């Protein structure tokens, strides 16, 4: 029974996406419009409300208290968003709402991307206010969210260096079918070989 459990665990982590490592964080190259915000401990700050890309996928900043340059490489510890909390979160289920948002929200135009980024900060900090720039309608943006459901996304917890390196959140990674089938085939072959040896 233990051997089957080990094989199954390898299938779930076979893509290697949940292993700590270096990530390269790049700008998505928007027009970099400035939004002025205020939040817990900060009265006024000009920011670029745009996501990054990491590993070829969108990666939104979920960390108002650290800074990234446009292109950086740093260590992260990936984890799922289940049970994740933030010190000043707006809702008890802010992380679940973020996971739903990055997985379901429209993310095709620059305004879409900036809106999702601002919404993640709004969920992270209950005192976040937008003083100038793009002002999303939060109620409209969260319409369709089911608080009884559990949503998954990938949270990249940065290994901070002082005020450097932001935590990021990404849409859930798809499990590659070919990778999964290969691992299942290997597990089945081991199981059949052991049965034949016993038989």
C-alpha positions in Angstrom: 0.0 0.0 0.0 2.8 2.4 0.8 4.4 1.8 -2.5 1.2 2.8 -4.3 1.0 6.0 -2.2 4.6 6.9 -3.1 3.8 6.5 -6.8 0.7 8.5 -6.6 2.5 11.3 -4.8 5.1 11.4 -7.5 2.4 11.8 -10.1 0.9 14.8 -8.3 4.3 16.5 -8.0 5.9 15.2 -11.2 5.7 18.5 -13.0 8.2 19.9 -10.4 6.2 23.1 -10.1 5.8 22.8 -6.4 9.5 22.6 -5.6 11.4 25.6 -4.2 13.7 27.2 -6.7 14.7 30.3 -8.6 12.2 32.2 -10.7 12.8 34.8 -13.3 10.2 37.6 -12.9 9.7 39.8 -16.0 7.5 42.7 -16.8 4.6 42.0 -19.1 5.4 45.2 -21.0 2.2 47.3 -20.5 2.1 51.0 -20.9 3.1 51.2 -17.1 0.3 53.6 -16.1 0.8 54.9 -12.6 -1.8 54.4 -9.9 -1.6 56.2 -6.6 -2.7 54.1 -3.6 -2.7 54.2 0.2 -2.8 51.2 2.5 -1.9 50.1 6.0 1.1 52.1 7.2 1.4 54.0 3.9 -0.5 57.2 3.2 0.4 57.6 -0.5 2.4 55.6 -3.0 2.7 55.7 -6.8 2.8 52.2 -8.2 2.6 50.4 -11.5 -0.5 48.2 -11.4 0.6 45.5 -13.7 1.4 41.8 -13.2 4.7 40.0 -14.1 5.4 36.8 -15.9 7.2 33.9 -14.4 7.8 30.5 -16.1 5.8 31.8 -19.1 2.7 32.4 -16.9 1.1 35.5 -15.4 2.2 36.2 -11.9 0.5 38.9 -9.8 2.1 40.7 -6.8 0.4 39.6 -3.6 2.8 41.6 -1.4 2.5 45.4 -0.8 5.4 45.4 1.6 8.3 44.4 -0.7 9.6 45.6 -4.0 10.6 44.1 -7.4 12.4 45.6 -10.3 11.1 45.0 -13.8 13.3 41.9 -14.3 14.7 40.0 -11.4 15.6 36.4 -10.4 15.1 35.2 -6.9 14.2 32.2 -4.7 10.6 31.3 -4.0 8.8 28.5 -2.1 5.7 27.6 -4.0 2.6 26.6 -2.0 -1.1 26.3 -2.5 -3.4 29.1 -1.4 -5.5 26.9 0.9 -5.3 28.3 4.5 -3.1 31.2 3.4 -3.6 34.5 5.4 -2.4 38.0 5.2 -1.8 40.3 8.2 -4.2 43.0 7.1 -6.5 41.0 4.8 -9.9 42.4 3.9 -11.8 39.1 4.3 -11.1 35.9 6.2 -11.0 34.2 2.8 -9.0 36.7 0.9 -6.5 34.1 -0.4 -9.4 32.0 -1.7 -10.9 35.0 -3.4 -7.5 35.7 -5.0 -7.3 32.2 -6.3 -10.7 32.5 -7.8 -9.9 35.8 -9.4 -6.6 34.8 -11.1 -8.3 31.6 -12.4 -11.5 33.1 -13.7 -11.2 36.9 -14.3 -10.8 38.2 -17.8 -7.1 38.9 -18.4 -6.7 39.8 -22.0 -6.3 43.6 -22.2 -4.0 45.9 -20.2 -7.0 47.3 -18.3 -8.0 43.7 -17.4 -4.5 42.9 -16.1 -4.3 46.1 -14.1 -7.8 45.6 -12.6 -6.9 42.1 -11.4 -3.6 43.3 -9.9 -5.4 46.1 -8.0 -8.1 43.7 -6.8 -5.4 41.4 -5.3 -4.0 44.3 -3.4 -7.5 45.3 -2.3 -8.0 41.8 -1.0 -4.6 41.7 0.7 -5.1 44.9 2.7 -8.4 46.1 4.1 -7.3 49.7 4.2 -6.2 49.9 0.5 -7.7 52.9 -1.2 -7.1 54.2 -4.8 -6.3 57.9 -4.7 -5.8 58.4 -8.5 -5.8 56.2 -11.6 -7.8 53.2 -12.5 -10.7 52.6 -10.1 -12.3 49.1 -10.5 -15.8 48.3 -9.2 -15.0 45.8 -6.6 -18.5 44.4 -6.3 -18.7 43.8 -10.0 -15.3 42.2 -10.1 -16.1 39.7 -7.4 -19.6 38.8 -8.8 -19.7 35.1 -9.2 -17.4 34.2 -6.4 -18.7 31.3 -4.3 -17.5 31.5 -0.7 -18.4 27.9 0.0 -16.0 26.6 -2.8 -12.3 26.1 -2.4 -10.3 27.6 -5.2 -6.6 26.8 -5.9 -3.8 28.9 -7.2 0.0 28.8 -6.9 1.4 31.2 -4.3 5.1 31.9 -4.7 6.5 32.9 -1.2 9.6 34.9 -1.9 12.7 34.6 0.2 12.9 38.3 1.0 16.2 40.2 1.2 15.3 43.2 3.3 12.5 45.0 1.3 13.3 43.2 -1.9 11.4 40.4 -3.7 7.6 40.2 -3.7 5.4 37.3 -3.0 3.5 36.3 -6.2 0.3 34.5 -7.0 -0.3 32.6 -10.3 -3.3 30.8 -11.8 -3.2 27.1 -11.0 -0.7 25.1 -13.2 -2.3 22.6 -15.5 -1.1 19.0 -15.0 0.6 17.9 -18.2 -1.3 14.7 -19.4 1.8 13.2 -20.9 3.7 13.6 -17.7 1.0 12.0 -15.6 0.5 9.1 -18.0 4.2 8.4 -18.0 4.3 8.2 -14.2 1.2 6.1 -14.0 2.5 3.7 -16.6 5.8 3.3 -14.7 3.9 2.6 -11.4 1.7 0.0 -13.1 4.8 -1.7 -14.6 6.5 -1.9 -11.2 3.3 -3.3 -9.6 2.9 -6.0 -12.3 6.6 -6.9 -12.1 6.4 -7.4 -8.3 3.2 -9.5 -8.6 4.9 -11.7 -11.2 7.9 -12.2 -8.9 5.6 -13.3 -6.1 3.5 -15.5 -8.3 
